[in-house]
């Protein structure tokens, strides 16, 4: 049983069937009462009375209504978040979180790597391929997200070198060689 008191609030966290349940008890006055409430929460989970609904919102709605306002308020680099999220929302428009698979992310990577770009004030037709570092930064927003388990699996495959074997090229990494 894991009940902790932080400040004046008791927090609980416990795993059942490879899923972690957590929350707070705002009205618990003592450690014993918090432990009793935790037992009640565990009983609800085992009886099927408490079920967490998986996040299955529209991707664009989530980015525009939740992530970008958070980035504007809490990050210095929110301008980068805005234009990189625009690329992601354009590609994954109309998809729900459950509809975005690892294969969709790999297609996005291949599509972005194969597009040609104009550099700065270039007037002629696009000539240079997009930088793998740029694509790495765009995909990084997906790979860091804990709400998308398929992206977590992709990150593990990239680390294991499966990406290079299957697609014939290394996934761009940072200076330390780590993937996000």
C-alpha positions in Angstrom: 0.0 0.0 0.0 1.4 3.3 -0.9 -0.2 6.3 0.8 1.9 9.4 1.1 1.2 12.8 2.6 2.4 15.8 0.7 1.6 19.1 2.2 -1.8 18.5 3.8 -3.1 16.1 1.2 -2.8 12.3 1.1 -1.9 10.7 -2.3 -2.3 7.1 -3.2 -0.8 5.0 -6.0 -1.2 1.2 -6.6 -0.9 -1.1 -9.6 -3.5 -3.7 -10.6 -3.2 -5.9 -13.7 -0.3 -3.8 -15.1 -2.3 -0.5 -14.8 -1.4 2.1 -12.2 -4.2 3.9 -10.4 -3.5 7.1 -8.5 -5.3 10.0 -6.9 -5.7 12.1 -3.8 -7.8 12.1 -0.7 -8.6 15.7 0.1 -10.8 14.9 3.1 -8.6 12.3 4.8 -7.6 13.6 8.3 -5.1 10.8 9.3 -2.8 8.2 7.8 -5.2 5.4 9.0 -8.1 7.0 7.3 -6.2 7.5 4.1 -5.2 3.8 4.1 -8.8 2.8 4.6 -9.8 5.0 1.7 -7.1 3.4 -0.4 -8.5 -0.1 0.4 -11.9 1.1 -0.8 -10.4 2.4 -4.0 -8.7 -0.9 -4.6 -12.0 -2.8 -4.0 -13.8 -0.5 -6.5 -11.1 -1.3 -9.1 -11.3 -5.1 -8.5 -15.1 -5.1 -8.7 -15.0 -3.1 -11.9 -16.8 -0.1 -10.4 -14.0 2.3 -11.2 -12.7 2.3 -14.7 -10.5 5.0 -16.1 -11.6 6.0 -19.6 -8.7 5.9 -22.1 -7.8 9.2 -23.7 -9.4 9.1 -27.1 -9.8 12.7 -28.0 -9.3 14.3 -31.4 -5.6 15.0 -31.9 -6.0 18.5 -33.3 -8.5 19.5 -30.5 -6.1 18.3 -27.9 -3.1 20.2 -29.4 -5.0 23.4 -29.9 -7.0 23.4 -26.7 -4.7 21.8 -24.2 -1.1 21.6 -25.3 -0.5 24.9 -27.0 -2.1 27.1 -24.2 0.1 25.1 -21.7 3.2 25.8 -23.9 2.4 29.5 -24.2 2.1 29.9 -20.4 5.0 27.7 -19.2 7.7 27.5 -21.9 10.1 30.0 -23.3 10.2 28.1 -26.6 6.5 28.1 -27.3 7.0 29.6 -30.7 8.8 26.5 -31.8 6.0 24.4 -30.3 3.5 26.3 -32.3 5.0 25.8 -35.7 6.0 22.2 -35.1 2.6 21.3 -33.7 1.1 22.9 -36.9 3.0 20.4 -39.0 1.7 17.5 -36.8 -1.9 18.7 -36.8 -1.9 19.2 -40.6 -0.7 15.6 -41.0 -2.8 13.9 -38.3 -5.9 16.1 -38.9 -9.2 14.2 -38.2 -7.5 11.4 -36.3 -8.2 10.3 -32.8 -5.4 9.2 -30.4 -6.5 5.6 -30.7 -6.3 5.9 -34.5 -2.7 7.1 -34.6 -0.5 4.0 -34.8 3.2 3.5 -34.9 3.0 2.9 -38.7 1.4 6.3 -39.1 4.3 7.9 -37.3 6.8 6.1 -39.5 4.9 7.2 -42.6 5.0 10.8 -41.2 8.8 10.5 -40.8 9.3 9.1 -44.3 7.0 11.7 -45.8 8.8 14.6 -44.0 12.3 13.2 -44.9 11.3 12.9 -48.6 10.0 16.5 -49.0 12.2 19.2 -50.5 12.4 22.6 -49.0 13.2 26.2 -49.9 16.0 27.8 -47.8 15.3 31.2 -46.3 14.7 33.6 -49.2 15.2 31.1 -52.0 13.2 32.2 -55.1 13.8 29.0 -57.2 12.1 25.7 -56.8 12.9 23.6 -53.7 16.2 21.8 -54.0 17.3 20.5 -50.7 15.8 17.6 -48.7 14.5 18.3 -45.2 17.0 17.8 -42.4 16.6 14.7 -40.3 17.2 16.9 -37.2 14.1 18.9 -38.1 12.0 15.8 -38.4 13.5 14.5 -35.2 12.3 17.6 -33.4 8.9 17.4 -34.9 8.4 13.7 -34.0 9.9 14.4 -30.6 6.6 16.0 -29.5 4.9 12.7 -30.2 7.6 10.4 -28.7 7.8 12.3 -25.4 4.0 12.0 -24.9 3.0 9.5 -22.3 -0.5 9.2 -23.6 0.5 7.4 -26.7 1.8 3.9 -26.0 2.4 3.2 -29.6 5.0 6.1 -29.7 6.6 4.6 -26.6 7.1 1.3 -28.5 8.5 3.2 -31.5 11.0 4.9 -29.2 12.1 1.5 -27.8 12.5 0.1 -31.3 14.6 3.1 -32.4 16.9 2.6 -29.4 17.2 -1.1 -30.2 18.2 -0.4 -33.8 15.2 -2.0 -35.4 14.4 1.2 -37.1 17.8 1.2 -38.9 17.4 -2.5 -40.0 13.9 -2.1 -41.3 14.2 1.3 -43.0 17.9 1.4 -44.0 18.8 4.6 -42.2 19.6 5.7 -38.7 17.1 7.7 -36.8 18.6 11.1 -36.0 19.8 11.3 -32.4 21.1 14.1 -30.1 24.8 14.6 -29.3 24.7 12.0 -26.6 23.3 9.4 -29.0 20.1 9.1 -27.0 16.7 9.1 -28.6 14.6 11.8 -26.8 
